[in-house]
Amino acid sequence: MAHVRKTTHSRKAGARKTAGRKTSTGRSTAARKSTKRAAPKRWSQRVTRESDALDLKQGVFKLTSPRKIAASLKRSAEHSARRKTGAYRSALSMLTFYINRAGTTLPKTQRTRLERAKVELKRAFGRE
């Protein structure tokens, strides 16, 4: 019996297929990025800065006292030329917006502080 030797074939014929072909950048054609631009990561920051909401004091939501947070929001709402609605409604919506956008990343202590600031805001505007 003669020993039959296997020959290896060149992969050139299979490499001509378009699926999985490499581009000049080294990526395969199937993994090419789409032409759409990705949405900005911090759209809520842009909304806070550019919308007709309020001109907030820097770091207002980081204050330690709910009363101070409410007082700062009230002051900002009353002096803002950007708001379209009443001062109370604007201040409360900015506070709610911040709480909602922070979501689960907001520490429990800060969340309770901000929820108490809502009550203090009602008091400050005489809406109890």
MMTF fields as JSON, N, C-alpha, C and O atoms, coordinates in Angstrom:
{
  "mmtfVersion": "1.0.0",
  "mmtfProducer": "UNKNOWN",
  "numBonds": 511,
  "numAtoms": 512,
  "numGroups": 128,
  "numChains": 1,
  "numModels": 1,
  "chainsPerModel": [1],
  "groupsPerChain": [128],
  "chainIdList": ["A"],
  "bondAtomList": [4, 2, 8, 6, 12, 10, 16, 14, 20, 18, 24, 22, 28, 26, 32, 30, 36, 34, 40, 38, 44, 42, 48, 46, 52, 50, 56, 54, 60, 58, 64, 62, 68, 66, 72, 70, 76, 74, 80, 78, 84, 82, 88, 86, 92, 90, 96, 94, 100, 98, 104, 102, 108, 106, 112, 110, 116, 114, 120, 118, 124, 122, 128, 126, 132, 130, 136, 134, 140, 138, 144, 142, 148, 146, 152, 150, 156, 154, 160, 158, 164, 162, 168, 166, 172, 170, 176, 174, 180, 178, 184, 182, 188, 186, 192, 190, 196, 194, 200, 198, 204, 202, 208, 206, 212, 210, 216, 214, 220, 218, 224, 222, 228, 226, 232, 230, 236, 234, 240, 238, 244, 242, 248, 246, 252, 250, 256, 254, 260, 258, 264, 262, 268, 266, 272, 270, 276, 274, 280, 278, 284, 282, 288, 286, 292, 290, 296, 294, 300, 298, 304, 302, 308, 306, 312, 310, 316, 314, 320, 318, 324, 322, 328, 326, 332, 330, 336, 334, 340, 338, 344, 342, 348, 346, 352, 350, 356, 354, 360, 358, 364, 362, 368, 366, 372, 370, 376, 374, 380, 378, 384, 382, 388, 386, 392, 390, 396, 394, 400, 398, 404, 402, 408, 406, 412, 410, 416, 414, 420, 418, 424, 422, 428, 426, 432, 430, 436, 434, 440, 438, 444, 442, 448, 446, 452, 450, 456, 454, 460, 458, 464, 462, 468, 466, 472, 470, 476, 474, 480, 478, 484, 482, 488, 486, 492, 490, 496, 494, 500, 498, 504, 502, 508, 506],
  "bondOrderList": [1, 1, 1, 1, 1, 1, 1, 1, 1, 1, 1, 1, 1, 1, 1, 1, 1, 1, 1, 1, 1, 1, 1, 1, 1, 1, 1, 1, 1, 1, 1, 1, 1, 1, 1, 1, 1, 1, 1, 1, 1, 1, 1, 1, 1, 1, 1, 1, 1, 1, 1, 1, 1, 1, 1, 1, 1, 1, 1, 1, 1, 1, 1, 1, 1, 1, 1, 1, 1, 1, 1, 1, 1, 1, 1, 1, 1, 1, 1, 1, 1, 1, 1, 1, 1, 1, 1, 1, 1, 1, 1, 1, 1, 1, 1, 1, 1, 1, 1, 1, 1, 1, 1, 1, 1, 1, 1, 1, 1, 1, 1, 1, 1, 1, 1, 1, 1, 1, 1, 1, 1, 1, 1, 1, 1, 1, 1],
  "groupList": [{"groupName": "MET", "atomNameList": ["N", "CA", "C", "O"], "elementList": ["N", "C", "C", "O"], "formalChargeList": [0, 0, 0, 0], "bondAtomList": [1, 0, 2, 1, 3, 2], "bondOrderList": [1, 1, 2], "singleLetterCode": "M", "chemCompType": "L-PEPTIDE LINKING"}, {"groupName": "ALA", "atomNameList": ["N", "CA", "C", "O"], "elementList": ["N", "C", "C", "O"], "formalChargeList": [0, 0, 0, 0], "bondAtomList": [1, 0, 2, 1, 3, 2], "bondOrderList": [1, 1, 2], "singleLetterCode": "A", "chemCompType": "L-PEPTIDE LINKING"}, {"groupName": "HIS", "atomNameList": ["N", "CA", "C", "O"], "elementList": ["N", "C", "C", "O"], "formalChargeList": [0, 0, 0, 0], "bondAtomList": [1, 0, 2, 1, 3, 2], "bondOrderList": [1, 1, 2], "singleLetterCode": "H", "chemCompType": "L-PEPTIDE LINKING"}, {"groupName": "VAL", "atomNameList": ["N", "CA", "C", "O"], "elementList": ["N", "C", "C", "O"], "formalChargeList": [0, 0, 0, 0], "bondAtomList": [1, 0, 2, 1, 3, 2], "bondOrderList": [1, 1, 2], "singleLetterCode": "V", "chemCompType": "L-PEPTIDE LINKING"}, {"groupName": "ARG", "atomNameList": ["N", "CA", "C", "O"], "elementList": ["N", "C", "C", "O"], "formalChargeList": [0, 0, 0, 0], "bondAtomList": [1, 0, 2, 1, 3, 2], "bondOrderList": [1, 1, 2], "singleLetterCode": "R", "chemCompType": "L-PEPTIDE LINKING"}, {"groupName": "LYS", "atomNameList": ["N", "CA", "C", "O"], "elementList": ["N", "C", "C", "O"], "formalChargeList": [0, 0, 0, 0], "bondAtomList": [1, 0, 2, 1, 3, 2], "bondOrderList": [1, 1, 2], "singleLetterCode": "K", "chemCompType": "L-PEPTIDE LINKING"}, {"groupName": "THR", "atomNameList": ["N", "CA", "C", "O"], "elementList": ["N", "C", "C", "O"], "formalChargeList": [0, 0, 0, 0], "bondAtomList": [1, 0, 2, 1, 3, 2], "bondOrderList": [1, 1, 2], "singleLetterCode": "T", "chemCompType": "L-PEPTIDE LINKING"}, {"groupName": "SER", "atomNameList": ["N", "CA", "C", "O"], "elementList": ["N", "C", "C", "O"], "formalChargeList": [0, 0, 0, 0], "bondAtomList": [1, 0, 2, 1, 3, 2], "bondOrderList": [1, 1, 2], "singleLetterCode": "S", "chemCompType": "L-PEPTIDE LINKING"}, {"groupName": "GLY", "atomNameList": ["N", "CA", "C", "O"], "elementList": ["N", "C", "C", "O"], "formalChargeList": [0, 0, 0, 0], "bondAtomList": [1, 0, 2, 1, 3, 2], "bondOrderList": [1, 1, 2], "singleLetterCode": "G", "chemCompType": "PEPTIDE LINKING"}, {"groupName": "PRO", "atomNameList": ["N", "CA", "C", "O"], "elementList": ["N", "C", "C", "O"], "formalChargeList": [0, 0, 0, 0], "bondAtomList": [1, 0, 2, 1, 3, 2], "bondOrderList": [1, 1, 2], "singleLetterCode": "P", "chemCompType": "L-PEPTIDE LINKING"}, {"groupName": "TRP", "atomNameList": ["N", "CA", "C", "O"], "elementList": ["N", "C", "C", "O"], "formalChargeList": [0, 0, 0, 0], "bondAtomList": [1, 0, 2, 1, 3, 2], "bondOrderList": [1, 1, 2], "singleLetterCode": "W", "chemCompType": "L-PEPTIDE LINKING"}, {"groupName": "GLN", "atomNameList": ["N", "CA", "C", "O"], "elementList": ["N", "C", "C", "O"], "formalChargeList": [0, 0, 0, 0], "bondAtomList": [1, 0, 2, 1, 3, 2], "bondOrderList": [1, 1, 2], "singleLetterCode": "Q", "chemCompType": "L-PEPTIDE LINKING"}, {"groupName": "GLU", "atomNameList": ["N", "CA", "C", "O"], "elementList": ["N", "C", "C", "O"], "formalChargeList": [0, 0, 0, 0], "bondAtomList": [1, 0, 2, 1, 3, 2], "bondOrderList": [1, 1, 2], "singleLetterCode": "E", "chemCompType": "L-PEPTIDE LINKING"}, {"groupName": "ASP", "atomNameList": ["N", "CA", "C", "O"], "elementList": ["N", "C", "C", "O"], "formalChargeList": [0, 0, 0, 0], "bondAtomList": [1, 0, 2, 1, 3, 2], "bondOrderList": [1, 1, 2], "singleLetterCode": "D", "chemCompType": "L-PEPTIDE LINKING"}, {"groupName": "LEU", "atomNameList": ["N", "CA", "C", "O"], "elementList": ["N", "C", "C", "O"], "formalChargeList": [0, 0, 0, 0], "bondAtomList": [1, 0, 2, 1, 3, 2], "bondOrderList": [1, 1, 2], "singleLetterCode": "L", "chemCompType": "L-PEPTIDE LINKING"}, {"groupName": "PHE", "atomNameList": ["N", "CA", "C", "O"], "elementList": ["N", "C", "C", "O"], "formalChargeList": [0, 0, 0, 0], "bondAtomList": [1, 0, 2, 1, 3, 2], "bondOrderList": [1, 1, 2], "singleLetterCode": "F", "chemCompType": "L-PEPTIDE LINKING"}, {"groupName": "ILE", "atomNameList": ["N", "CA", "C", "O"], "elementList": ["N", "C", "C", "O"], "formalChargeList": [0, 0, 0, 0], "bondAtomList": [1, 0, 2, 1, 3, 2], "bondOrderList": [1, 1, 2], "singleLetterCode": "I", "chemCompType": "L-PEPTIDE LINKING"}, {"groupName": "TYR", "atomNameList": ["N", "CA", "C", "O"], "elementList": ["N", "C", "C", "O"], "formalChargeList": [0, 0, 0, 0], "bondAtomList": [1, 0, 2, 1, 3, 2], "bondOrderList": [1, 1, 2], "singleLetterCode": "Y", "chemCompType": "L-PEPTIDE LINKING"}, {"groupName": "ASN", "atomNameList": ["N", "CA", "C", "O"], "elementList": ["N", "C", "C", "O"], "formalChargeList": [0, 0, 0, 0], "bondAtomList": [1, 0, 2, 1, 3, 2], "bondOrderList": [1, 1, 2], "singleLetterCode": "N", "chemCompType": "L-PEPTIDE LINKING"}],
  "groupTypeList": [0, 1, 2, 3, 4, 5, 6, 6, 2, 7, 4, 5, 1, 8, 1, 4, 5, 6, 1, 8, 4, 5, 6, 7, 6, 8, 4, 7, 6, 1, 1, 4, 5, 7, 6, 5, 4, 1, 1, 9, 5, 4, 10, 7, 11, 4, 3, 6, 4, 12, 7, 13, 1, 14, 13, 14, 5, 11, 8, 3, 15, 5, 14, 6, 7, 9, 4, 5, 16, 1, 1, 7, 14, 5, 4, 7, 1, 12, 2, 7, 1, 4, 4, 5, 6, 8, 1, 17, 4, 7, 1, 14, 7, 0, 14, 6, 15, 17, 16, 18, 4, 1, 8, 6, 6, 14, 9, 5, 6, 11, 4, 6, 4, 14, 12, 4, 1, 5, 3, 12, 14, 5, 4, 1, 15, 8, 4, 12],
  "groupIdList": [1, 2, 3, 4, 5, 6, 7, 8, 9, 10, 11, 12, 13, 14, 15, 16, 17, 18, 19, 20, 21, 22, 23, 24, 25, 26, 27, 28, 29, 30, 31, 32, 33, 34, 35, 36, 37, 38, 39, 40, 41, 42, 43, 44, 45, 46, 47, 48, 49, 50, 51, 52, 53, 54, 55, 56, 57, 58, 59, 60, 61, 62, 63, 64, 65, 66, 67, 68, 69, 70, 71, 72, 73, 74, 75, 76, 77, 78, 79, 80, 81, 82, 83, 84, 85, 86, 87, 88, 89, 90, 91, 92, 93, 94, 95, 96, 97, 98, 99, 100, 101, 102, 103, 104, 105, 106, 107, 108, 109, 110, 111, 112, 113, 114, 115, 116, 117, 118, 119, 120, 121, 122, 123, 124, 125, 126, 127, 128],
  "secStructList": [7, 7, 7, 7, 7, 7, 7, 7, 7, 7, 1, 2, 2, 2, 2, 6, 7, 1, 6, 6, 7, 5, 7, 6, 6, 1, 7, 5, 4, 4, 4, 7, 7, 7, 1, 1, 7, 7, 7, 7, 6, 6, 2, 2, 2, 2, 2, 2, 2, 2, 1, 1, 1, 7, 7, 7, 7, 6, 6, 4, 4, 4, 7, 1, 7, 2, 2, 2, 2, 2, 2, 2, 2, 2, 2, 2, 2, 2, 2, 7, 1, 1, 7, 1, 1, 7, 2, 2, 2, 2, 2, 2, 2, 2, 2, 2, 2, 2, 2, 2, 2, 2, 4, 4, 4, 1, 7, 2, 2, 2, 2, 2, 2, 2, 2, 2, 2, 2, 2, 2, 2, 2, 2, 2, 6, 6, 7, 7],
  "xCoordList": [0.826, 0.0, 0.865, 1.833, 0.494, 1.243, 0.68, -0.53, 1.531, 1.119, 0.629, 1.356, -0.61, -1.177, -0.923, -1.257, -0.34, -0.005, -1.061, -1.407, -1.571, -2.557, -1.855, -0.811, -2.434, -1.87, -2.748, -3.968, -2.14, -2.906, -3.266, -2.449, -4.484, -4.949, -4.769, -4.807, -4.581, -4.458, -5.841, -6.831, -5.932, -7.198, -7.569, -8.542, -6.811, -7.061, -8.456, -9.091, -8.922, -10.238, -11.327, -12.277, -11.213, -12.196, -12.057, -13.015, -10.897, -10.657, -11.318, -11.428, -11.757, -12.382, -13.814, -14.39, -14.378, -15.747, -15.799, -14.846, -16.902, -16.997, -17.266, -16.805, -17.985, -18.301, -17.032, -16.349, -16.725, -15.568, -14.272, -13.207, -14.353, -13.157, -12.664, -13.465, -11.387, -10.799, -10.733, -10.464, -10.984, -10.865, -9.45, -8.626, -9.163, -7.821, -7.475, -6.298, -8.502, -8.237, -8.052, -7.729, -8.252, -8.059, -9.351, -9.353, -10.448, -11.732, -12.425, -12.226, -13.227, -13.976, -15.15, -15.598, -15.641, -16.725, -17.996, -18.799, -18.198, -19.408, -19.381, -20.438, -18.196, -18.082, -17.885, -17.515, -18.123, -17.925, -18.921, -20.083, -18.463, -19.332, -20.373, -20.132, -21.529, -22.551, -22.182, -21.346, -22.805, -22.473, -23.194, -22.886, -24.152, -24.856, -23.936, -23.111, -24.086, -23.306, -24.003, -25.231, -23.223, -23.784, -24.341, -23.817, -25.395, -25.99, -25.014, -24.269, -25.001, -24.101, -24.408, -25.567, -23.368, -23.553, -24.313, -25.08, -24.121, -24.736, -25.795, -25.663, -26.836, -27.876, -28.59, -29.058, -28.685, -29.365, -28.577, -29.162, -27.268, -26.434, -26.66, -26.719, -26.785, -27.05, -28.431, -28.596, -29.419, -30.768, -30.738, -31.341, -30.046, -29.957, -29.295, -29.714, -28.265, -27.506, -28.228, -28.228, -28.843, -29.35, -30.852, -31.319, -31.617, -33.068, -33.548, -32.806, -34.789, -35.367, -35.911, -37.112, -35.045, -35.46, -35.048, -35.799, -33.9, -33.414, -31.92, -31.207, -31.461, -30.028, -29.685, -29.844, -29.214, -28.955, -27.569, -26.624, -27.476, -26.186, -25.399, -25.965, -24.102, -23.24, -23.285, -23.112, -23.514, -23.489, -24.684, -24.584, -25.811, -26.979, -27.499, -27.972, -27.423, -27.954, -26.99, -27.339, -25.802, -24.808, -24.835, -24.126, -25.641, -25.714, -26.195, -26.903, -25.81, -26.106, -27.473, -28.014, -28.034, -29.302, -30.435, -30.31, -31.544, -32.693, -33.249, -33.733, -33.178, -33.675, -32.819, -33.343, -31.49, -30.592, -30.814, -30.771, -31.053, -31.326, -32.595, -32.63, -33.644, -34.924, -34.775, -35.326, -34.033, -33.84, -33.077, -33.408, -32.065, -31.293, -32.136, -32.059, -32.941, -33.818, -34.856, -35.166, -35.382, -36.378, -35.755, -36.335, -34.575, -33.875, -33.582, -33.787, -33.107, -32.808, -34.067, -34.055, -35.147, -36.393, -36.985, -37.513, -36.895, -37.481, -36.668, -37.22, -35.372, -34.521, -34.192, -33.538, -34.64, -34.309, -35.164, -36.378, -34.504, -35.216, -35.509, -36.163, -35.036, -35.169, -36.427, -36.832, -37.047, -38.182, -39.43, -39.641, -40.258, -41.478, -42.716, -43.774, -42.609, -43.748, -43.491, -42.535, -44.317, -44.165, -42.896, -42.321, -42.461, -41.211, -41.263, -40.31, -42.381, -42.5, -42.422, -41.7, -43.162, -43.203, -41.829, -41.42, -41.125, -39.795, -38.803, -38.022, -38.843, -37.918, -38.182, -37.252, -39.461, -39.816, -39.461, -38.99, -39.679, -39.346, -37.849, -37.422, -37.043, -35.595, -35.122, -34.231, -35.712, -35.37, -35.778, -35.002, -36.977, -37.46, -36.631, -36.31, -36.287, -35.468, -34.128, -33.671, -33.508, -32.218, -32.357, -31.54, -33.382, -33.594, -33.836, -33.262, -34.675, -35.004, -33.816, -33.611, -33.033, -31.901, -30.786, -30.057, -30.645, -29.596, -29.936, -29.044, -31.215, -31.66, -31.083, -31.047, -30.631, -30.132, -28.723, -28.251, -28.054, -26.697, -26.701, -25.664, -27.85, -27.959, -27.935, -28.762, -26.998, -26.947, -28.241, -28.877, -28.615, -29.872, -29.95, -31.009, -28.842, -28.843, -29.118, -29.856, -28.514, -28.74, -30.163, -30.782, -30.68, -32.053, -33.052, -33.971, -32.881, -33.798, -33.653, -34.638, -32.431, -32.195, -32.931, -33.53, -32.876, -33.539, -35.063, -35.784, -35.544, -36.989, -37.48, -38.581, -36.667, -37.023, -36.968, -37.722, -36.073, -35.979, -37.257, -37.618, -37.945, -39.232, -40.245, -40.983, -40.272, -41.187, -40.826, -41.708, -39.529, -39.075, -39.405, -39.699, -39.351, -39.692, -41.171, -41.531, -42.017, -43.45, -43.672, -44.458, -42.965, -43.062, -42.605, -43.257, -41.486, -40.895, -41.836, -41.858, -42.591, -43.533, -44.939, -45.864, -45.093, -46.394, -47.447, -48.615, -47.032, -47.954, -48.302, -48.704, -48.168, -48.475, -49.94, -50.364],
  "yCoordList": [-1.187, 0.0, 1.244, 1.371, 2.098, 3.336, 4.364, 4.428, 5.134, 6.181, 7.391, 7.936, 7.811, 8.953, 10.208, 10.274, 11.173, 12.417, 13.483, 13.723, 14.125, 15.183, 16.479, 16.811, 17.197, 18.498, 19.582, 19.437, 20.638, 21.75, 22.705, 23.012, 23.163, 24.073, 25.515, 25.834, 26.337, 27.762, 28.316, 27.878, 29.256, 29.83, 31.048, 31.74, 31.307, 32.489, 32.489, 33.541, 31.39, 31.317, 31.682, 32.377, 31.234, 31.534, 32.948, 33.5, 33.534, 34.876, 35.954, 37.101, 35.601, 36.588, 36.918, 37.881, 36.15, 36.42, 37.746, 38.106, 38.473, 39.796, 39.724, 40.596, 38.733, 38.651, 38.353, 37.362, 39.215, 39.004, 39.543, 39.393, 40.168, 40.723, 41.917, 42.693, 42.061, 43.165, 44.419, 44.357, 45.556, 46.838, 47.358, 46.705, 48.504, 49.073, 49.436, 49.536, 49.637, 49.977, 48.745, 48.86, 47.562, 46.347, 45.792, 44.699, 46.525, 46.022, 45.24, 45.517, 44.276, 43.559, 44.417, 45.302, 44.151, 44.963, 44.823, 45.754, 43.688, 43.477, 44.32, 44.662, 44.658, 45.405, 46.899, 47.617, 47.372, 48.789, 49.638, 49.262, 50.78, 51.682, 52.296, 52.496, 52.591, 53.253, 54.725, 55.246, 55.383, 56.776, 57.732, 58.924, 57.231, 58.086, 58.484, 57.691, 59.733, 60.167, 59.699, 59.695, 59.309, 58.884, 60.091, 61.2, 59.87, 60.943, 61.377, 60.545, 62.655, 63.086, 62.336, 62.065, 62.011, 61.193, 61.915, 61.289, 63.191, 63.92, 64.887, 66.102, 64.343, 65.203, 65.964, 67.08, 65.375, 66.065, 67.285, 68.285, 67.21, 68.362, 69.488, 70.663, 69.101, 70.09, 70.716, 71.918, 69.917, 70.436, 71.444, 72.513, 71.109, 72.007, 73.322, 74.387, 73.251, 74.439, 75.297, 76.523, 74.675, 75.421, 75.641, 76.498, 74.9, 75.03, 76.302, 76.934, 76.658, 77.823, 77.41, 77.501, 76.971, 76.509, 77.529, 78.464, 77.369, 78.265, 78.485, 77.666, 79.589, 79.824, 79.407, 80.187, 78.177, 77.628, 77.992, 78.149, 78.119, 78.326, 77.017, 75.931, 77.132, 75.954, 75.1, 75.624, 73.803, 72.878, 72.975, 72.584, 73.485, 73.671, 72.341, 72.289, 71.273, 69.99, 69.24, 68.19, 69.762, 69.142, 69.751, 69.28, 70.784, 71.413, 70.41, 69.458, 70.622, 69.633, 69.816, 68.866, 71.0, 71.268, 71.356, 72.082, 70.628, 70.738, 72.162, 72.606, 72.869, 74.251, 75.167, 76.047, 74.95, 75.75, 75.462, 76.371, 74.187, 73.808, 74.507, 75.081, 74.448, 75.072, 76.584, 77.181, 77.201, 78.656, 79.059, 80.061, 78.285, 78.586, 78.419, 79.239, 77.355, 77.143, 78.258, 78.721, 78.681, 79.755, 81.051, 81.741, 81.366, 82.579, 82.534, 83.524, 81.395, 81.247, 81.377, 82.015, 80.765, 80.787, 82.189, 82.594, 82.918, 84.261, 85.268, 86.238, 85.041, 85.996, 85.585, 86.335, 84.406, 83.911, 84.583, 84.729, 84.981, 85.56, 84.485, 84.766, 83.273, 82.192, 81.364, 80.663, 81.42, 80.53, 80.988, 82.179, 80.001, 80.296, 80.194, 80.701, 79.559, 79.334, 80.005, 80.769, 79.736, 80.334, 79.894, 78.858, 80.675, 80.397, 79.064, 78.287, 78.802, 77.55, 76.339, 75.381, 76.392, 75.263, 75.016, 73.867, 76.08, 75.937, 75.335, 74.45, 75.825, 75.32, 73.848, 73.048, 73.501, 72.118, 71.194, 70.08, 71.636, 70.768, 70.562, 69.485, 71.565, 71.367, 70.381, 69.569, 70.454, 69.522, 68.095, 67.156, 67.943, 66.629, 66.096, 64.909, 66.959, 66.579, 66.013, 64.984, 66.687, 66.224, 64.858, 63.966, 64.695, 63.421, 62.292, 61.21, 62.54, 61.504, 61.135, 59.958, 62.117, 61.821, 61.106, 60.309, 61.38, 60.696, 59.218, 58.37, 58.915, 57.52, 56.76, 57.254, 55.547, 54.676, 55.049, 54.552, 55.906, 56.295, 57.321, 57.574, 57.902, 58.894, 58.179, 57.3, 58.542, 57.899, 58.144, 59.188, 57.175, 57.237, 58.472, 59.088, 58.835, 60.016, 61.288, 62.163, 61.385, 62.575, 62.591, 63.651, 61.423, 61.341, 61.807, 62.565, 61.363, 61.793, 63.288, 63.971, 63.794, 65.228, 66.032, 67.069, 65.543, 66.242, 66.117, 67.043, 64.985, 64.824, 65.767, 66.311, 65.954, 66.922, 68.351, 69.217, 68.587, 69.913, 70.251, 71.423, 69.244, 69.473, 70.021, 70.96, 69.421, 69.877, 71.296, 72.133, 71.568, 72.906, 73.934, 75.093, 73.501, 74.385, 74.764, 75.916, 73.803, 74.094, 75.112, 76.049, 74.908, 75.859, 77.243, 78.239, 77.305, 78.583, 79.38, 80.61, 78.683, 79.354, 79.441, 79.917, 78.979, 79.051, 78.158, 78.533, 76.972, 76.046, 74.84, 73.813, 74.917, 73.787, 73.566, 72.646],
  "zCoordList": [0.0, 0.0, 0.0, 0.749, -0.823, -0.932, 0.041, 0.258, 0.603, 1.562, 0.777, -0.053, 1.043, 0.337, 1.161, 2.343, 0.528, 1.229, 0.926, -0.23, 2.008, 1.829, 1.476, 2.037, 0.551, 0.207, 0.816, 0.885, 1.246, 1.802, 0.689, -0.179, 0.726, -0.318, 0.124, 1.313, -0.822, -0.558, -0.22, -0.805, 0.698, 1.122, 0.273, 0.573, -0.765, -1.581, -2.189, -2.265, -2.601, -3.234, -2.226, -2.584, -0.988, 0.055, 0.59, 1.132, 0.449, 0.983, 0.136, 0.571, -1.064, -1.939, -1.544, -2.05, -0.67, -0.241, 0.508, 1.2, 0.377, 0.99, 2.482, 3.219, 2.955, 4.384, 5.158, 4.898, 6.105, 6.953, 6.356, 6.954, 5.186, 4.573, 5.374, 5.895, 5.47, 6.224, 5.368, 4.168, 6.003, 5.308, 5.486, 6.126, 4.936, 5.037, 6.478, 6.825, 7.329, 8.732, 9.593, 10.775, 9.018, 9.797, 10.375, 10.941, 10.244, 10.736, 9.637, 8.454, 10.015, 8.999, 8.549, 9.277, 7.356, 6.805, 7.619, 7.664, 8.261, 9.054, 10.327, 10.856, 10.825, 12.081, 11.856, 12.785, 10.65, 10.344, 11.115, 11.269, 11.597, 12.357, 11.439, 10.248, 12.008, 11.209, 11.05, 11.788, 10.093, 9.828, 10.765, 10.78, 11.552, 12.5, 13.638, 14.091, 14.1, 15.263, 16.524, 16.602, 17.498, 18.775, 19.519, 19.403, 20.276, 21.064, 22.154, 22.672, 22.512, 23.581, 24.878, 25.192, 25.613, 26.807, 27.902, 28.635, 28.027, 29.13, 28.621, 28.769, 28.024, 27.467, 28.568, 28.341, 29.77, 30.86, 31.311, 31.728, 31.231, 31.569, 30.556, 30.916, 29.281, 28.235, 28.422, 28.216, 28.809, 29.052, 30.193, 30.096, 31.261, 32.412, 32.028, 32.481, 31.196, 30.823, 29.788, 29.901, 28.782, 27.638, 27.594, 26.843, 28.37, 28.274, 28.972, 29.724, 28.709, 29.361, 30.721, 30.975, 31.564, 32.884, 33.934, 34.213, 34.502, 35.552, 35.414, 34.833, 35.947, 36.101, 37.521, 38.459, 37.679, 39.01, 39.513, 38.74, 40.819, 41.477, 41.37, 41.493, 41.141, 41.016, 42.288, 43.388, 42.146, 43.274, 44.206, 45.37, 43.726, 44.595, 45.134, 46.269, 44.353, 44.79, 45.704, 46.243, 45.881, 46.766, 48.171, 49.061, 48.374, 49.688, 50.727, 50.396, 51.991, 53.026, 53.672, 54.237, 53.601, 54.252, 53.23, 52.244, 53.446, 52.543, 52.492, 51.451, 53.611, 53.661, 52.778, 52.096, 52.799, 51.959, 50.478, 49.649, 50.146, 48.762, 48.283, 47.195, 49.119, 48.763, 48.62, 47.695, 49.532, 49.48, 48.218, 47.585, 47.858, 46.662, 45.403, 44.488, 45.354, 44.204, 44.094, 42.996, 45.226, 45.227, 44.708, 43.868, 45.217, 44.798, 43.291, 42.588, 42.803, 41.381, 40.528, 39.475, 40.996, 40.23, 40.158, 39.122, 41.246, 41.273, 40.456, 39.937, 40.343, 39.64, 38.204, 37.479, 37.792, 36.469, 35.397, 35.542, 34.334, 33.189, 32.139, 31.134, 32.361, 31.387, 31.571, 30.643, 32.714, 32.965, 32.229, 31.997, 31.868, 31.127, 32.004, 31.631, 33.143, 34.035, 35.376, 35.509, 36.359, 37.674, 38.379, 38.044, 39.353, 40.06, 40.806, 40.763, 41.49, 42.254, 41.337, 41.615, 40.257, 39.336, 38.701, 38.536, 38.35, 37.76, 38.745, 38.395, 39.98, 41.001, 41.302, 41.405, 41.442, 41.748, 40.59, 40.816, 39.353, 38.227, 38.07, 37.656, 38.391, 38.327, 39.388, 39.139, 40.547, 41.628, 41.251, 41.429, 40.738, 40.315, 39.153, 39.11, 38.223, 37.075, 37.548, 37.05, 38.503, 39.021, 39.688, 39.459, 40.506, 41.214, 40.21, 40.34, 39.222, 38.243, 37.37, 37.074, 36.954, 36.081, 36.83, 36.239, 38.124, 38.9, 39.05, 39.068, 39.155, 39.215, 40.383, 41.51, 40.102, 41.169, 41.616, 42.639, 40.877, 41.267, 42.399, 43.012, 42.672, 43.741, 45.095, 45.339, 45.978, 47.296, 48.076, 47.933, 48.893, 49.636, 50.532, 50.644, 51.168, 52.047, 51.261, 51.715, 50.071, 49.262, 48.706, 48.608, 48.345, 47.836, 48.896, 48.587, 50.139, 51.207, 51.464, 51.743, 51.37, 51.547, 50.468, 50.753, 49.236, 48.13, 48.215, 47.844, 48.7, 48.896, 50.001, 49.914, 51.03, 52.084, 51.55, 51.993, 50.6, 49.985, 49.228, 49.122, 48.702, 48.043, 49.042, 48.743, 50.235, 51.292, 51.712, 51.903, 51.857, 52.237, 51.144, 51.437, 49.912, 48.795, 48.855, 48.614, 49.173, 49.332, 50.443, 50.302, 51.546, 52.664, 52.262, 52.578, 51.564, 51.172, 50.252, 50.294, 49.445, 48.558, 49.142, 48.484, 50.38, 51.045, 50.419, 50.327, 49.987, 49.308, 50.16, 49.612, 51.46, 52.326, 52.462, 53.163]
}
